[in-house]
Amino acid sequence: MTAGPAHAYFRERDREEIRNFIQEVAPYEPDMTSCVGNGSIINNGRIEKFLTNMLQSTSLGGPLEGPHKVPPKNCTTCGFKGGAWKCQDCLEILCKRCVFVHSSSFTTKDHFVLSIPDEPPNIVLPIPNFPSTSSTPNSLNLSPMSPLLCDLHHSEMSMYCDTCCQPVCKECAQRTHRLHQMKYLQGALDETSKRSNGLLKEAKNGLLTMEKGMKNVTEMSKKVEQKFLEVQKDLTGTVRRYIMAIEERERYLMGQLERIRQLKGKALMGQLERLQKLAIRLRSCIDLLTKEVDKGSAICLPQILDKVAAELHQIRSLNMSILPYEDDMFSFVPPDQVVYRAILSFGSVKSSGSAVETEVRGRIPRTAPVGKMSAFVVSVHNHLKEPHCYGQGGLTAVMVQPDGAVTSPEIIDQGDALYKISFCPQIEGEHALHVRFRGKSIPHSPFKIKVRTCRNYTNLGKPLLCFGSEGEGDGMLCRPWGVCCNKEGQLIVADRSNNRIQVFDSNGKFVFKFGSQGSSPGQFDRPAGVAADKDSNIIVADKDNHRIQIFTKCGKLLHMFGEKGPKPGQFNYPWDVAVNGDGDIIVSDTRNHRIQMFRADGSFVSKYGFEGSSNMWKHFDSPRGVAFTPEGQIIVTDFNNHRLVIIESNFSNARFLGSEGAGPKQFLRPQGVVVDDDGYIIVADSRNHRIQIFDIDGSVVSHFGTSGKNIGELDRPSGICVTADGKIVVVDFGNNRIQVF
């Protein structure tokens, strides 16, 4: 069938429509970063119109005729209308002359330039076959949509670039994507299909698990309600039986009391009646005598007198007592206090442990060393916040490493509902420690723990920094004692004999100072120990003023507490202070031979020492330095006993480390002490003019320092601290300087 004029008209109209359509929805601008030919956004109405015209054209006369070339573009460099090349690096359209210049220039000679083809790209509009939403598919089958043609080279896209996550043709794979990770498109689709089916299966299994979990939780909720009714019935029944027994006893005792009342009352009423009768007879005698005397008749009076005398004689013969026959001596004797206490503690309601009420004792180490054991303690409580002492039960712990690997920390039952959780991380990085009770996370879980390699303390001795000298000027020191480091990295020094606090940066440069000699708020009298809390507030042991003062990091006084005396909260030359992550403050109360613990607001918590013993110095003589361990223990330098005292967090037990001497693990007047994040104990062994380092078990790790005035030598080191990056800061007391190792 040949096409007539009408047919030619429709074909010409459709050719124009196609050209407009292509220019509108797929303007040819080759870009090697995107080789997908079916990614244009197309208006649905336009597509319908296009398809309708295509059908009309096909029915009227067959395929479209005639070549349709892409109109030439202007060269972006010279403006010549003959741009037939495009640089894939700078995306410029180039003419023949500018291509040569572009390829010869030093800055663009390595650019990748492609010619722009004359023919426009094929437009393929694949219609995806969506799965029915009426049911959940068991598997997904992905197949390439046919055909997939490259916009640039008009060839089938049979490869897949993993780097760009897109299909490409073989020519693009060999040129533009030549350095990328490639695979066959069908293989990529097979992998995607396999992964999709795997994820689908995992999701369906997860859904089944969740449905099972919801069923279990619903059933348990019903069991809880049923158990509540059963326990409520048991409780009220038991209480009612005891109440009935007590009420029965009450009735019995009230009966006895009533009998006593009646008997006593009857006896007293009988006595009262007899006394009343005698009183009437006596009143008659009185009336008779009075009447006769008033008459003045002497003749009848002797007879009356005899009659009255006989009546009185008879009354006297009755020997009637005027004392009551009964007394008021009767009372209720209550049961023993043991019974009362038993009633007060009558019965109890027991519950399983509760994740919500379970808590961490002390603090969890925020950092931990690689390859070393770290630990903390968890206290399991029930829903009434009472210790849950019925075995480990549902307490679990899981540690997730940075690489996603999972380890199981060890859980040890320490009794009294306390459980020690120990872990030994093997790689560096941030670990997540999940602690759960019956599958539910306890408060603040998961705990983030930064694991790092411990600092090697074996090769110390040469200082990294040394600053300060004797004097009163800024940055000069006079018999300094305490030192600490805040979270900003500043070094804070108690300049004792200058009665001030000085602040230096991490390089030893003076920043500012505050304080002066005196006893007013903000003044000092030989300040000794100094510490910085998590907010960088500065805590100062104002030694000779017998108090603790707390300042902001800028030196502004916040509050203070303490006075001279032996009572809790009082001090007798407080020497050193330390603070933990919870804000609790430990003070070495030197002349009271004890340590005291306070909250951040200065309220007293507890104490440890032997101030009540006459030979107290044999146990705890003039404690000086104090420090917290990561597990919450307290390390104290027992100054005159030449040893360390390690006190448990409950303040009930302690152990000793070291003895007097100059050998390893011996001390002469130890002063400052600090514990680093890895648990190493670092001690200023003052009179041995050295620093000793121990692990938490008391084994010697290292020591450094000798007596002298040269750099690296020490003269009675006192205060000591560790910076965030593991440097040891030492107050070289006798040399009036600070050395950093």
C-alpha positions in Angstrom: 0.0 0.0 0.0 1.4 3.4 -1.0 1.0 6.5 1.0 -1.1 9.3 -0.4 -1.0 13.0 0.3 -2.8 12.6 3.5 -0.4 10.0 4.6 2.6 12.2 3.7 1.0 15.0 5.7 0.7 12.8 8.8 4.2 11.5 8.4 5.6 15.0 8.0 3.6 16.1 11.0 4.8 13.1 13.1 8.4 13.8 12.1 8.1 17.3 13.4 6.3 16.0 16.6 9.1 13.5 17.2 11.8 16.2 16.7 10.0 18.5 19.2 9.5 15.7 21.6 13.2 14.6 21.5 14.3 18.2 21.9 11.9 18.7 24.9 12.4 15.5 26.9 15.8 14.3 25.8 18.0 17.2 24.5 21.2 15.8 23.3 24.0 16.9 25.6 26.4 14.0 26.0 27.7 13.6 29.5 30.0 10.7 30.2 29.1 10.7 33.9 25.7 9.3 33.1 25.3 6.8 30.3 21.8 5.6 31.0 19.5 6.3 28.1 16.2 6.0 29.8 16.6 8.4 32.7 14.7 11.4 31.4 11.6 12.7 33.2 8.8 12.6 30.7 5.3 14.2 30.9 2.6 11.6 30.7 0.3 13.7 28.5 3.1 14.3 26.0 3.8 10.5 25.9 0.1 9.8 25.1 0.1 12.3 22.3 3.3 11.0 20.9 2.2 7.3 21.0 -1.2 8.3 19.4 0.5 10.0 16.6 2.9 7.1 16.2 0.0 4.7 15.9 -1.6 7.0 13.3 1.6 7.2 11.4 2.1 3.5 11.4 -1.4 2.8 10.3 -1.3 5.4 7.6 2.0 4.6 6.0 4.6 2.8 8.0 7.9 4.0 9.5 9.1 7.6 9.5 11.4 8.6 6.8 14.5 10.7 6.3 17.6 11.4 8.4 17.4 13.6 11.4 20.7 15.0 12.5 21.5 16.9 15.6 21.9 20.5 14.8 25.6 21.7 15.2 26.5 23.5 18.4 28.6 26.6 18.9 32.1 26.2 20.1 32.3 27.5 23.7 35.8 28.7 23.1 35.7 30.6 19.9 31.9 30.8 19.1 32.3 29.0 15.8 29.1 27.1 14.8 30.8 23.8 14.2 31.3 22.3 17.6 31.6 18.6 17.0 33.7 17.6 20.0 33.1 17.7 23.8 35.7 17.6 26.6 34.5 15.1 29.2 36.6 16.8 31.9 35.6 20.5 31.5 32.4 19.8 29.5 33.2 22.4 26.8 31.9 22.1 23.2 34.9 22.4 20.8 35.4 23.0 17.1 38.2 21.2 15.1 40.7 24.1 15.6 40.0 24.4 19.3 40.3 20.7 19.9 43.9 20.9 18.7 44.6 23.9 21.0 42.8 22.1 23.9 44.8 19.0 23.5 48.1 21.0 23.3 47.6 23.2 26.3 49.6 22.2 29.4 46.6 22.4 31.7 44.2 20.5 29.4 46.4 18.2 27.4 45.3 15.2 29.5 41.6 15.8 29.2 39.4 13.2 27.5 37.7 14.6 24.3 35.0 12.7 22.4 33.3 13.5 19.1 29.6 14.3 19.2 27.7 11.8 16.9 25.4 13.1 14.2 22.5 10.8 15.1 20.3 11.4 18.2 20.1 8.8 20.8 17.4 6.2 20.7 14.6 6.8 23.2 13.4 3.6 24.9 10.6 3.9 27.3 10.6 0.6 29.3 7.4 -0.1 31.2 8.3 -1.8 34.5 6.3 -4.9 35.5 5.4 -4.1 39.1 4.5 -7.0 41.4 1.0 -7.2 42.7 0.4 -5.5 46.1 -2.3 -8.0 47.0 0.2 -10.5 48.5 3.8 -10.5 49.8 6.1 -11.9 47.2 8.3 -14.9 48.1 11.1 -13.8 45.8 12.0 -11.0 43.4 13.0 -11.7 39.8 15.1 -8.9 38.2 15.8 -9.0 34.5 17.3 -6.3 32.3 14.8 -4.1 30.4 15.2 -4.6 26.7 16.7 -2.8 25.0 19.1 -0.7 27.2 21.1 1.5 24.8 23.9 3.9 25.5 22.9 7.5 24.7 26.4 8.2 23.4 27.4 5.2 21.4 24.0 3.7 20.5 25.2 0.2 21.6 23.7 -2.1 24.1 24.7 -1.5 27.7 25.9 -5.0 28.7 28.3 -3.9 31.5 27.7 -2.5 35.0 30.0 0.0 36.7 30.2 -0.8 40.5 32.0 2.5 41.1 29.3 4.7 39.6 26.4 2.2 40.2 25.1 2.4 36.7 25.0 0.3 33.5 27.3 1.2 30.6 28.2 0.0 27.2 31.5 -1.8 26.4 33.0 1.3 24.8 32.2 3.5 27.8 33.6 0.7 30.0 36.9 0.7 28.1 37.3 4.4 28.0 35.5 6.7 30.5 35.1 3.9 33.1 38.4 2.2 32.4 39.7 2.6 36.0 36.4 1.6 37.6 35.3 -1.7 39.0 33.3 -3.4 36.3 31.1 -6.5 35.9 28.6 -7.9 33.4 25.1 -6.4 33.7 23.4 -9.7 33.9 25.7 -10.7 36.7 24.9 -7.5 38.6 21.2 -8.1 38.1 21.7 -11.7 39.4 23.5 -10.4 42.4 20.9 -7.8 43.0 18.2 -10.4 42.7 19.9 -12.7 45.1 20.5 -9.9 47.6 16.9 -8.8 47.2 15.6 -12.3 47.9 17.9 -12.6 50.9 16.7 -9.3 52.3 13.1 -10.3 51.7 13.6 -13.6 53.5 15.4 -11.8 56.4 12.5 -9.2 56.6 9.9 -12.0 56.5 11.7 -14.0 59.2 12.1 -10.8 61.2 8.4 -10.2 60.9 7.6 -13.7 62.1 10.0 -13.1 65.1 8.3 -9.8 65.9 4.8 -11.4 65.7 6.0 -14.2 68.0 7.5 -11.6 70.4 4.2 -9.6 70.4 2.3 -12.8 71.2 4.7 -13.6 74.0 4.5 -10.0 75.5 0.7 -10.1 75.2 0.5 -13.4 77.0 2.9 -12.2 79.7 0.8 -9.1 80.2 -2.2 -11.3 80.8 -0.1 -13.5 83.2 1.0 -10.4 85.1 -2.6 -9.3 85.6 -3.6 -12.8 86.7 -0.7 -13.1 89.0 -1.6 -9.7 90.5 -5.1 -10.9 91.4 -3.7 -14.1 92.9 -1.1 -12.3 95.0 -3.6 -9.7 96.0 -6.0 -12.4 97.2 -3.2 -14.2 99.1 -2.0 -10.9 100.7 -5.4 -9.7 101.7 -6.4 -13.1 103.0 -3.2 -13.4 105.1 -3.5 -9.9 106.5 -7.2 -10.5 107.3 -6.3 -13.7 109.3 -3.8 -11.9 111.3 -6.2 -9.0 111.9 -8.9 -11.5 113.0 -6.4 -13.1 115.4 -5.4 -9.7 116.8 -9.1 -8.7 117.1 -9.9 -11.9 118.9 -7.0 -11.2 121.3 -8.4 -7.7 121.7 -11.8 -9.1 122.7 -10.3 -11.5 125.2 -8.2 -8.8 126.8 -11.1 -6.4 126.9 -13.2 -9.1 128.6 -10.6 -9.4 131.3 -10.4 -5.6 131.7 -14.1 -5.4 132.0 -14.2 -8.1 134.7 -11.6 -6.2 136.7 -13.6 -3.0 136.4 -16.8 -4.7 137.5 -15.3 -6.4 140.6 -13.4 -3.3 141.7 -16.5 -1.2 141.1 -18.8 -3.6 143.0 -16.5 -3.6 146.0 -16.2 0.2 146.1 -19.9 0.7 145.7 -20.6 -1.7 148.6 -18.2 0.2 150.8 -19.7 3.5 149.7 -23.2 2.3 150.7 -22.1 1.3 154.2 -20.3 4.5 154.7 -23.3 6.4 153.6 -25.5 4.6 156.2 -23.1 5.3 159.0 -22.9 8.9 157.9 -26.8 9.1 158.2 -26.7 7.7 161.7 -23.9 10.1 162.7 -25.9 13.0 161.2 -29.0 11.9 163.3 -26.9 12.0 166.5 -25.7 15.5 165.7 -29.2 16.7 165.0 -30.5 15.2 168.3 -27.8 16.7 170.5 -28.2 20.1 168.8 -31.9 20.2 169.3 -31.8 19.3 173.0 -29.0 21.8 173.7 -31.0 24.5 172.0 -34.1 23.7 174.2 -32.0 24.0 177.4 -33.8 21.2 179.2 -31.4 19.7 181.7 -33.8 17.0 182.8 -33.9 15.1 179.4 -30.4 15.8 178.4 -28.7 13.0 180.3 -30.9 10.4 178.6 -30.2 11.9 175.2 -26.5 11.8 175.9 -26.7 8.2 176.9 -28.5 7.4 173.7 -26.0 9.2 171.5 -23.1 7.6 173.3 -24.6 4.1 172.7 -25.0 4.9 169.0 -21.5 6.1 168.7 -20.2 3.1 170.5 -22.0 0.9 168.1 -20.6 2.8 165.1 -17.1 2.5 166.4 -17.6 -1.2 167.0 -18.1 -1.7 163.3 -14.5 -0.5 162.7 -15.4 0.8 159.3 -12.3 1.8 157.2 -12.5 5.0 155.3 -9.8 3.8 152.9 -11.1 2.4 149.6 -11.3 -1.3 149.5 -9.9 -1.3 145.9 -7.2 0.7 144.1 -6.7 1.7 140.4 -3.8 -0.6 139.9 -4.5 -2.4 136.7 -2.9 -1.9 133.2 -2.3 -3.3 129.8 1.1 -5.0 129.3 2.0 -4.7 125.6 3.8 -7.5 123.8 7.5 -7.5 123.4 9.0 -5.0 120.8 10.1 -8.0 118.8 6.4 -8.7 118.1 5.9 -5.1 117.2 8.8 -5.1 114.8 7.6 -8.4 113.4 4.3 -6.8 112.7 5.9 -3.8 111.1 7.9 -6.1 108.9 4.9 -8.4 108.5 5.2 -10.1 105.2 6.8 -8.7 102.1 6.1 -8.4 98.3 8.8 -9.9 96.2 9.4 -9.2 92.5 11.9 -10.1 89.8 14.7 -7.8 88.9 13.9 -4.7 86.9 16.1 -3.3 84.2 14.7 0.2 84.9 15.8 0.2 88.5 19.1 -1.6 87.9 22.1 0.8 88.2 25.8 1.0 87.8 27.8 1.4 91.1 30.5 4.0 90.9 31.3 4.8 87.3 31.9 2.9 84.0 35.4 3.6 82.6 35.0 5.9 79.6 38.3 4.7 78.3 39.9 1.3 78.4 43.3 -0.1 77.4 43.7 -2.6 74.6 44.5 -6.1 75.9 43.9 -5.3 79.6 41.0 -6.2 81.8 38.6 -3.5 82.8 35.6 -3.8 85.1 32.7 -2.1 86.8 29.9 -3.2 89.1 26.1 -3.4 88.5 23.5 -3.4 91.3 20.4 -5.3 90.3 17.2 -4.0 91.9 13.6 -5.1 91.7 10.6 -2.8 90.8 10.5 -1.5 94.4 14.2 -0.4 94.2 15.2 -3.2 96.6 18.2 -5.4 95.9 17.3 -8.4 93.8 19.3 -11.2 95.5 18.1 -14.3 93.6 21.0 -15.1 91.4 22.3 -13.6 88.2 19.0 -14.3 86.4 18.5 -12.3 83.3 21.6 -10.0 83.5 23.5 -10.0 80.2 26.3 -8.0 78.7 27.5 -7.7 75.1 30.3 -5.6 73.8 30.2 -4.5 70.1 33.6 -3.6 68.6 34.2 -0.9 66.0 34.4 -3.6 63.3 31.0 -5.0 64.3 32.4 -8.1 66.1 30.6 -9.0 69.3 32.2 -10.3 72.5 30.6 -11.4 75.8 32.1 -9.8 79.0 32.3 -12.0 82.1 29.7 -11.5 84.8 30.7 -12.5 88.4 28.1 -12.6 91.2 29.6 -10.7 94.2 26.6 -11.2 96.4 24.2 -8.6 97.8 22.8 -8.2 94.3 26.1 -6.8 93.0 27.6 -8.2 89.8 31.0 -7.4 88.4 31.2 -7.1 84.6 34.7 -7.5 83.3 35.9 -7.1 79.7 39.2 -7.2 77.8 39.0 -5.3 74.5 41.4 -6.4 71.7 41.2 -3.6 69.2 41.3 0.2 69.4 38.3 2.5 68.7 34.9 3.2 70.3 33.2 0.1 71.7 29.5 -0.1 72.7 28.8 -2.0 75.9 25.2 -3.2 76.1 24.0 -4.2 79.5 20.5 -5.7 79.7 18.3 -7.3 82.2 15.8 -9.8 80.7 16.5 -8.3 77.3 15.8 -4.7 78.3 18.7 -2.2 78.5 19.5 -0.8 81.9 19.6 3.1 82.2 22.3 4.7 80.0 23.1 1.5 78.2 24.8 1.1 75.7 27.9 2.6 77.3 30.4 4.2 74.9 34.0 3.2 75.8 37.0 4.5 73.9 39.6 1.8 73.7 43.2 2.8 73.1 46.7 1.4 73.4 48.2 2.1 76.9 51.0 4.5 77.1 54.4 2.8 77.5 55.8 4.0 80.8 59.1 2.0 80.6 61.2 4.6 78.9 60.5 7.7 80.9 63.0 10.0 82.4 63.7 12.9 80.0 61.1 15.6 80.4 59.1 16.9 77.5 58.5 20.3 79.2 59.9 22.2 82.1 58.6 25.6 83.3 58.6 27.8 86.4 61.1 29.2 88.8 61.2 30.6 92.4 59.6 33.9 92.8 56.4 35.9 93.2 55.8 37.1 89.6 53.4 35.6 87.1 54.4 32.1 86.2 56.9 32.0 89.1 56.3 29.6 92.0 57.1 29.3 95.7 56.9 25.9 97.3 54.1 24.7 95.0 52.3 21.5 95.9 49.2 20.4 93.9 48.6 20.3 90.2 45.7 19.1 87.9 44.7 19.3 84.3 41.2 20.4 83.1 39.4 19.2 80.0 40.7 22.2 78.0 44.3 20.9 78.6 45.2 23.7 81.0 47.5 23.0 83.9 46.4 24.4 87.3 49.0 24.7 90.0 48.5 25.4 93.7 51.3 28.0 94.4 51.2 27.3 98.1 53.5 29.9 99.7 52.3 32.6 97.3 48.8 31.9 98.5 47.3 31.7 94.9 46.3 29.4 92.1 48.1 29.8 88.8 46.8 28.5 85.4 49.1 27.6 82.5 48.4 26.3 79.0 49.6 22.9 77.8 52.9 24.5 76.8 53.6 25.9 80.2 52.7 29.5 79.2 51.1 31.6 82.1 47.4 32.3 81.4 46.0 33.8 84.6 46.0 33.6 88.4 43.6 34.2 91.3 43.6 34.3 95.0 45.6 36.1 97.7 46.6 35.6 101.4 43.7 35.7 103.8 40.7 33.9 105.3 37.9 35.7 103.4 36.0 33.9 100.6 38.3 33.5 97.6 41.4 34.0 99.7 43.9 31.3 100.7 46.2 30.3 103.5 48.7 27.9 102.0 46.5 26.1 99.4 47.8 22.5 98.8 45.7 20.1 96.7 43.8 21.1 93.6 41.5 19.2 91.2 39.2 20.0 88.2 35.8 18.4 87.8 34.1 17.5 84.5 32.9 21.1 84.0 36.5 22.4 84.6 35.5 23.9 88.0 38.6 24.2 90.2 38.5 22.6 93.6 41.1 23.8 96.1 42.1 22.4 99.5 42.6 25.7 101.4 44.8 23.9 103.9 45.5 26.3 106.7 42.0 27.8 106.5 40.7 24.2 107.1 38.1 24.4 104.2 37.5 23.5 100.6 36.8 26.2 98.0 35.3 25.7 94.6 35.8 28.1 91.7 34.8 28.3 88.1 37.4 27.7 85.4 37.9 31.5 85.3 38.6 31.7 89.0 35.2 33.0 90.3 34.2 31.6 93.6 31.1 29.3 93.5 30.9 28.0 97.1 33.0 26.6 99.9 32.5 24.2 102.8 34.3 23.0 106.0 35.8 24.5 109.2 38.3 23.4 111.7 37.2 20.5 113.9 37.0 16.7 114.3 33.4 16.2 113.3 32.1 14.9 110.0 32.4 17.8 107.5 35.1 19.5 109.6 38.8 19.5 108.8 42.2 19.7 110.5 44.6 20.7 107.7 42.9 19.3 104.6 45.8 18.5 102.2 44.7 17.1 98.9 41.4 16.8 96.9 40.2 14.5 94.1 37.0 14.4 92.1 35.3 11.7 90.1 33.0 11.8 87.1 29.9 12.0 89.4 31.2 15.1 91.0 32.0 13.4 94.4 35.0 15.0 96.2 37.5 13.1 98.3 39.5 15.2 100.9 42.6 14.0 102.8 41.9 15.3 106.3 45.5 15.1 107.4 45.6 15.9 111.1 42.3 14.1 111.7 44.0 11.0 110.2 41.2 10.2 107.8 39.7 10.9 104.4 36.2 12.3 103.9 33.9 12.1 100.9 31.4 14.9 99.9 28.9 15.5 97.1 29.5 18.3 94.7 27.5 20.7 96.9 29.6 20.0 99.9 27.2 17.7 101.7 29.0 15.0 103.8 28.7 11.4 102.5 31.2 9.1 104.4 34.7 8.9 105.9 37.4 6.4 106.4 40.1 6.5 109.1 40.9 5.7 112.7 40.4 9.1 114.4 38.6 7.3 117.3 41.6 5.1 118.2 44.4 6.1 120.6 47.0 4.5 118.4 45.5 5.7 115.1 48.8 6.7 113.6 49.7 3.0 113.3 46.9 2.6 110.8 46.5 5.9 109.0 49.1 8.5 109.8 48.7 11.9 108.1 47.2 10.9 104.7 48.4 13.3 101.9 47.6 12.5 98.3 44.2 11.1 97.2 42.9 9.8 93.8 40.0 7.8 92.4 40.5 4.7 90.3 38.3 4.1 87.2 36.5 1.4 89.2 35.7 3.8 92.1 38.3 2.8 94.6 40.3 5.4 96.4 44.1 5.5 96.6 45.7 7.4 99.5 49.3 8.1 100.3 49.8 7.2 104.0 52.5 9.8 104.5 54.2 8.7 107.8 53.6 5.0 107.3 55.4 5.1 103.9 52.8 3.2 101.9 49.6 3.4 99.9 46.1 2.6 101.2 43.6 1.3 98.6 40.1 1.8 100.0 37.1 0.0 98.4 34.3 2.2 97.1 32.0 1.1 100.0 34.5 2.5 102.6 34.4 -0.7 104.5 37.6 -2.5 103.4 41.1 -1.4 102.5 44.4 -3.0 101.6 48.0 -1.7 101.8 50.7 -1.4 99.2 54.4 -0.8 99.9 56.6 -0.3 102.9 59.4 2.1 104.1 62.6 2.0 102.1 64.3 3.0 98.8 63.8 -0.1 96.8 61.1 -1.0 94.3 57.7 -0.9 95.9 59.0 1.0 98.8 58.5 4.7 99.8 59.8 7.5 101.8 57.1 10.1 102.6 54.9 9.5 99.5 52.9 12.6 98.6 50.9 13.1 95.4 49.1 10.2 93.7 47.1 9.9 90.5 45.5 7.0 88.6 45.4 7.2 84.8 42.5 6.0 82.6 44.1 2.6 82.2 44.3 2.0 85.9 48.0 2.7 86.5 48.8 4.2 89.9 51.5 7.0 89.7 53.0 8.1 93.0 55.3 11.0 93.9 57.8 9.1 96.2 58.9 12.4 97.7 62.0 11.7 99.9 63.3 9.2 97.3 63.1 12.0 94.8 61.4 9.8 92.2 58.1 8.8 90.6 56.9 5.2 90.9 54.3 3.6 88.6 52.2 0.5 89.5 49.4 -1.5 88.0 46.2 -1.9 90.0 47.5 -5.2 91.4 50.5 -3.4 92.9 53.2 -4.7 90.6 55.9 -2.2 89.7 55.7 -1.0 86.1 58.3 1.7 86.0 60.0 4.4 88.0 62.1 7.5 87.1 63.8 10.5 88.7 66.9 11.1 90.8 67.7 13.8 93.3 69.0 17.0 91.8 68.3 20.4 90.2 69.0 19.7 86.6 66.3 19.1 84.0 64.8 15.7 84.6 66.0 15.6 88.2 63.7 16.1 91.2 63.7 17.6 94.6 60.9 16.2 96.8 58.2 15.8 94.1 54.7 16.5 95.6 51.6 17.0 93.4 51.1 14.9 90.3 48.6 14.5 87.5 48.1 13.0 84.0 47.0 14.9 81.0 44.3 13.6 78.5 47.1 12.5 76.1 48.9 10.5 78.8 51.7 12.9 79.9 52.7 12.9 83.5 52.9 16.4 85.1 55.0 16.6 88.3 55.3 19.4 90.8 59.1 19.6 91.5 58.5 21.1 95.0 62.1 21.8 96.1 63.0 23.2 92.7 59.9 25.4 92.4 59.0 24.2 88.9 56.8 21.9 86.9 58.2 19.1 84.8 56.2 17.2 82.2 57.2 13.6 81.2 
